[in-house]
């Protein structure tokens, strides 16, 4: 039970409800935990209520730094998710709700399907729900192996139909859909009115490395994050095994700083893929798979890295590991499949300011290109500096300080929680325009 004084303190019109996994890196959580933590910390509002996942089945109510954390729901439990609505209803004076969403964050398919219903109920009771959708794909065929299905499986047609309904219903029931890159807005435009969407990029921390742990006789390539098919680690390992062990006297090493994805736990196709990665990596002494990395150890891996690589074979989300690498202003290279990042204006600006062209930042993941890229970074100081400048520029453009202002702007309270369109009269063309932006 929530203390009455505590409840009265936070149940205010200018309050904000955040629904998400929450906390820094916790074993079994997704990247949404850290994202929501940074969002709440950066908003600097006087009253934030966070409705989060239970840890080890335990409920928790904790007040800290003008925020109230209530751990109230269990993953893979649709009934438990109804606690989100019941608590949101209890805080009857709070109208603005930020609902953070990744498909794996709330559990199984039934848990995901109940979420539009929860958003509908909150809207029905006067809440203004800003739904931040972190993963967007418009065709699950591209992820058929991630889902453990054949490319021609009839289930994919059914799932695509359900996915379209999911996007469409959220577009109807939400005040705004928040996406993290322009490419995701373009994909969702098939299902949702563009005027109901807003782009707010993935925020980036500013973390200084206390020491440089890189070694003169080594070149370390770092890939951070949980192991998953769409991240392309299998083809990266195959490519890495076919480049020289040394370049210019430096031993080339690959560190995969991540482990088993709890979001995929218990799925036989994922277990097979995970074991494939572990077995492939174990055959090369220059490849290391660390397993889960606790929060306090993250900085050590980035301090030792000479290059951060994002080798994804599919662009389905604004990568958390990519944003984390930006936080440390490390040299970063991305796979060519992620070129749609450049559709976002701030990304394109950072690229232009660095003096890099797209082909210097986005590469094919194959032995020849990987070898050439590593060699160029080792020998070409100008190229290395340009990569660092790109990271520094995008870190500034996506700083949490700037991103939080974009969030606060859309949370501005409107009387009775009603979204009012702006009506414009165009006398020159004698027509009436209604703008929903």
C-alpha positions in Angstrom: 0.0 0.0 0.0 1.1 3.5 -0.8 1.4 5.9 2.2 -1.3 8.5 2.1 1.0 11.5 2.4 3.3 10.1 -0.3 0.3 9.5 -2.6 -1.0 13.1 -2.0 2.5 14.5 -2.7 2.6 12.9 -6.2 -1.0 12.9 -7.2 -0.8 16.4 -8.8 -1.9 17.8 -12.1 1.6 18.6 -13.2 2.9 15.1 -12.4 4.1 12.5 -14.9 3.6 8.7 -15.0 6.3 6.7 -16.6 5.6 3.0 -17.4 8.6 0.9 -18.2 11.2 -1.6 -17.1 13.4 0.5 -14.9 16.9 0.8 -13.5 20.5 0.5 -14.7 21.8 -2.7 -16.2 20.1 -5.6 -14.4 20.4 -9.2 -15.3 17.4 -10.3 -17.2 16.3 -6.8 -18.2 16.3 -5.2 -21.7 17.9 -2.0 -22.7 14.7 -0.2 -21.9 15.6 -0.3 -18.2 18.6 2.1 -18.6 16.7 4.2 -21.1 13.8 4.8 -18.8 16.2 5.5 -15.9 18.0 8.2 -17.9 14.7 9.6 -19.2 13.4 10.1 -15.6 16.7 11.5 -14.3 17.0 14.0 -17.2 13.4 15.4 -17.1 14.1 17.1 -13.7 10.4 17.3 -13.0 9.1 17.8 -9.4 6.8 14.8 -9.5 7.4 11.6 -11.5 5.7 8.3 -10.7 7.4 5.2 -12.3 5.3 2.1 -12.7 7.9 -0.6 -13.3 8.5 -4.4 -13.4 8.9 -6.4 -10.3 12.4 -7.8 -9.6 12.5 -11.4 -8.4 8.8 -11.2 -7.9 9.0 -8.6 -5.2 6.8 -5.4 -5.2 8.6 -2.3 -4.2 7.7 1.3 -3.4 10.6 3.7 -3.2 10.9 7.5 -3.2 14.1 9.0 -4.4 15.0 12.4 -5.9 11.5 13.7 -6.5 10.4 10.4 -8.1 8.2 7.6 -6.8 9.1 4.1 -8.0 6.3 1.5 -7.8 7.2 -2.0 -9.0 3.8 -3.4 -9.8 3.8 -5.8 -12.8 5.3 -9.1 -13.7 6.6 -10.0 -17.2 4.7 -12.7 -19.1 1.6 -12.0 -17.0 -1.2 -10.2 -18.9 -3.3 -10.0 -15.7 -0.5 -8.5 -13.8 -0.2 -5.8 -16.4 -3.6 -4.6 -15.5 -2.0 -3.2 -12.3 -0.6 -0.5 -14.5 -4.0 0.7 -15.4 -5.4 0.4 -11.9 -2.5 2.4 -10.4 -2.7 5.0 -13.2 -6.4 5.3 -12.4 -5.6 5.8 -8.7 -3.3 8.8 -9.5 -6.4 10.5 -10.9 -5.0 14.0 -11.0 -1.9 13.0 -13.1 -2.8 13.3 -16.8 0.4 12.8 -18.7 1.7 9.2 -19.2 4.9 8.2 -20.9 4.6 4.5 -21.9 8.0 3.0 -22.9 7.8 -0.1 -25.1 10.0 -2.8 -26.5 8.3 -6.1 -27.6 10.4 -8.2 -25.2 10.0 -5.9 -22.2 6.5 -7.0 -21.1 6.8 -10.7 -22.0 4.8 -13.0 -24.3 2.4 -12.3 -27.1 -0.6 -12.1 -24.9 1.1 -9.6 -22.7 1.9 -7.4 -25.8 -1.6 -7.7 -27.1 -3.2 -6.4 -23.9 -1.1 -3.2 -24.0 -3.3 -1.3 -26.6 -6.3 -2.2 -24.4 -4.6 -0.7 -21.4 -3.8 2.5 -23.4 -7.4 2.6 -24.5 -8.6 2.4 -20.9 -6.3 5.1 -19.8 -7.4 7.4 -22.6 -11.0 6.6 -21.7 -10.3 7.9 -18.2 -8.7 11.1 -19.3 -5.0 10.2 -19.5 -2.8 11.6 -22.2 -0.6 8.7 -23.2 2.6 9.3 -25.0 3.6 5.9 -26.3 7.4 5.6 -27.0 7.9 2.6 -29.3 11.5 1.6 -29.5 11.4 -1.2 -32.1 9.7 -0.8 -35.4 9.5 -3.2 -38.3 6.9 -3.2 -41.0 7.6 -6.7 -42.2 8.4 -9.6 -39.9 9.7 -11.7 -42.8 13.0 -9.9 -42.4 13.2 -11.2 -38.9 11.9 -14.7 -39.6 15.1 -16.4 -38.2 15.0 -14.2 -35.1 11.4 -15.5 -34.6 12.4 -19.1 -35.4 10.1 -19.4 -38.5 10.6 -20.3 -42.1 10.5 -17.3 -44.5 7.4 -18.7 -46.1 5.6 -19.6 -42.9 1.9 -18.7 -43.0 2.3 -17.6 -39.4 4.3 -14.6 -40.6 1.3 -13.3 -42.6 -0.8 -13.6 -39.5 1.8 -11.9 -37.3 2.2 -9.1 -39.8 -1.6 -8.6 -39.7 -1.5 -8.4 -35.9 1.5 -6.1 -36.0 -0.4 -3.7 -38.2 -3.4 -3.8 -35.9 -1.1 -3.1 -32.9 0.5 0.0 -34.6 -2.9 1.2 -35.8 -4.7 0.9 -32.5 -1.8 2.6 -30.6 -2.0 5.4 -33.1 -5.7 5.9 -32.4 -5.6 5.6 -28.6 -2.3 7.4 -27.8 -1.9 11.2 -27.6 1.3 10.8 -29.6 3.5 8.0 -30.8 7.1 8.7 -30.0 9.7 7.1 -32.4 13.5 7.4 -32.1 14.5 7.7 -35.7 12.9 9.2 -38.8 13.1 5.8 -40.6 10.7 4.4 -38.0 8.2 7.2 -38.5 8.3 6.4 -42.3 7.6 2.7 -41.5 4.7 3.5 -39.1 3.2 6.0 -41.6 1.6 2.9 -43.3 -0.5 2.4 -40.2 -0.6 5.7 -38.2 -1.3 9.3 -39.2 2.0 11.2 -39.4 0.5 14.0 -37.3 0.1 11.6 -34.4 3.9 10.9 -34.4 6.9 12.7 -33.1 10.6 11.9 -33.4 12.7 12.2 -30.2 16.1 10.5 -30.6 17.7 8.1 -28.2 19.4 10.2 -25.5 23.1 9.9 -25.0 25.0 10.2 -21.7 28.3 12.1 -21.4 30.7 9.8 -19.7 34.4 10.5 -19.3 36.9 7.6 -19.3 39.1 8.0 -16.3 41.9 6.0 -17.9 42.7 4.5 -21.3 43.1 0.7 -20.9 43.9 0.0 -24.6 47.3 -1.7 -25.2 49.9 -0.6 -27.7 50.3 -4.2 -29.0 46.6 -4.9 -29.3 43.6 -3.6 -31.3 40.3 -4.4 -29.6 37.0 -4.5 -31.4 34.1 -4.2 -29.0 30.5 -5.4 -29.7 28.2 -4.6 -26.7 24.8 -6.1 -25.9 22.9 -9.3 -25.6 23.4 -11.9 -28.2 20.6 -12.0 -30.8 20.2 -13.1 -34.4 19.4 -9.6 -35.8 22.7 -8.3 -34.4 24.6 -10.4 -36.9 27.3 -11.9 -34.6 27.5 -15.1 -36.5 28.6 -13.4 -39.7 30.9 -11.1 -37.8 32.7 -14.1 -36.2 33.0 -15.7 -39.6 34.5 -12.6 -41.0 36.8 -12.0 -38.0 38.1 -15.6 -38.3 39.3 -14.8 -41.8 41.3 -11.6 -41.2 45.0 -11.6 -40.1 45.7 -12.2 -36.4 48.0 -9.2 -36.5 48.1 -5.9 -38.3 51.1 -3.6 -38.0 52.3 -5.6 -35.0 49.0 -5.3 -33.2 47.1 -8.5 -32.2 43.5 -8.0 -33.3 40.9 -9.1 -30.7 37.1 -9.2 -30.7 35.2 -8.8 -27.4 31.5 -9.6 -27.4 30.4 -7.9 -24.1 27.1 -9.5 -23.6 25.5 -12.9 -23.1 22.2 -14.8 -23.1 19.1 -12.8 -23.8 16.5 -13.4 -21.1 14.0 -11.9 -23.5 14.5 -15.0 -25.7 14.8 -17.4 -22.8 13.2 -20.8 -23.3 12.9 -20.6 -27.1 14.6 -23.5 -28.7 15.6 -21.7 -31.9 17.3 -19.0 -29.8 19.1 -21.5 -27.6 20.5 -23.1 -30.8 21.7 -19.7 -32.2 23.2 -18.8 -28.8 25.1 -22.0 -28.7 26.3 -21.5 -32.2 27.8 -18.2 -31.2 29.5 -19.6 -28.1 30.9 -22.6 -30.0 32.1 -20.4 -32.9 33.8 -17.9 -30.6 35.5 -20.6 -28.5 37.4 -21.9 -31.5 39.4 -18.6 -31.7 41.5 -17.5 -28.8 41.3 -13.9 -30.0 37.5 -13.9 -29.5 36.0 -13.4 -26.0 32.3 -13.6 -25.0 32.0 -12.1 -21.6 28.4 -13.0 -20.6 26.3 -10.5 -18.7 28.2 -7.3 -17.9 27.3 -5.6 -14.6 27.0 -1.8 -14.5 30.2 -1.1 -12.7 32.2 -3.1 -15.3 30.9 -1.4 -18.4 33.4 1.5 -18.4 36.3 -1.0 -18.3 35.3 -2.5 -21.6 34.9 0.8 -23.3 38.2 2.1 -21.9 40.0 -0.9 -23.5 38.2 -0.7 -26.9 39.9 0.7 -29.9 36.8 0.4 -32.1 33.1 -0.1 -31.2 31.3 -2.1 -33.9 27.6 -2.3 -34.5 27.3 -5.2 -36.9 23.5 -5.6 -37.1 21.9 -7.3 -40.1 18.5 -5.6 -39.5 17.6 -2.0 -38.4 14.8 -2.6 -36.0 15.6 -0.1 -33.2 17.8 2.8 -32.3 20.5 0.7 -30.8 21.2 1.2 -27.1 24.8 -0.1 -27.4 25.4 2.4 -30.2 24.2 5.2 -28.0 26.3 3.9 -25.1 29.4 3.9 -27.4 28.6 7.6 -28.2 28.5 8.3 -24.5 32.2 7.5 -24.3 33.0 9.3 -27.7 34.7 6.1 -29.0 35.4 5.4 -32.7 32.3 3.7 -34.1 31.6 1.7 -37.2 28.2 0.4 -38.2 27.0 -2.2 -40.7 25.7 -1.0 -44.1 22.2 -2.3 -43.1 22.0 0.6 -40.6 22.3 3.3 -43.3 18.8 4.5 -42.7 20.1 6.2 -39.6 21.1 9.0 -41.9 17.5 9.9 -42.6 17.5 11.5 -39.1 18.6 15.1 -39.4 20.9 15.2 -36.4 22.7 12.0 -37.5 23.3 13.5 -40.9 24.5 16.7 -39.4 27.0 14.9 -37.1 28.3 12.9 -40.1 28.7 16.1 -42.2 30.5 17.9 -39.3 33.0 15.0 -39.0 34.0 15.1 -42.6 33.2 11.4 -43.1 31.2 10.0 -46.0 28.6 7.2 -45.5 31.0 4.5 -46.9 33.5 5.4 -44.2 31.0 4.9 -41.4 28.8 2.1 -42.7 30.6 -1.1 -44.0 29.8 -4.5 -45.3 30.5 -7.2 -42.7 32.9 -9.5 -44.6 36.6 -10.4 -44.2 38.0 -8.0 -46.9 36.1 -4.9 -45.7 36.6 -5.7 -42.0 40.4 -6.1 -42.5 40.6 -2.9 -44.6 38.6 -0.9 -42.0 40.8 -2.0 -39.1 43.9 -1.4 -41.1 42.8 2.2 -42.0 42.0 3.0 -38.4 45.4 1.8 -37.3 47.4 3.6 -40.0 45.2 6.7 -40.7 45.2 9.1 -37.7 42.9 11.5 -39.6 40.3 8.8 -40.2 40.5 7.8 -36.5 40.0 11.4 -35.4 37.0 11.8 -37.8 35.3 8.8 -36.2 35.8 10.2 -32.8 34.6 13.6 -34.0 31.4 12.0 -35.3 30.8 10.3 -31.9 31.4 13.6 -30.1 29.2 15.6 -32.4 26.3 13.2 -32.2 26.7 12.9 -28.4 26.2 16.7 -28.2 23.2 16.7 -30.5 21.6 13.8 -28.6 22.6 14.8 -25.1 20.0 13.9 -22.5 19.8 17.6 -21.6 18.6 18.4 -25.1 16.4 15.3 -25.4 14.7 16.0 -22.1 13.6 19.4 -23.3 11.9 17.7 -26.3 10.0 15.4 -23.9 9.0 18.2 -21.6 7.7 20.2 -24.5 5.2 17.6 -25.5 4.1 17.0 -21.9 2.8 20.6 -21.5 -0.5 20.3 -19.7 -3.6 21.0 -21.6 -7.0 21.6 -20.0 -9.0 18.5 -19.3 -6.4 16.5 -21.2 -8.1 17.1 -24.5 -5.9 17.3 -27.6 -7.2 20.4 -29.5 -6.3 20.7 -33.2 -5.0 24.1 -34.4 -7.4 25.6 -36.9 -5.9 27.9 -39.5 -7.8 30.1 -42.0 -6.1 30.6 -45.3 -7.7 33.7 -46.8 -5.6 33.7 -49.9 -6.8 30.3 -51.0 -10.1 30.6 -49.3 -9.9 27.3 -47.4 -9.9 26.1 -43.8 -6.9 24.0 -42.7 -6.9 21.9 -39.5 -3.4 21.1 -38.2 -3.1 18.2 -35.8 0.7 18.7 -35.2 
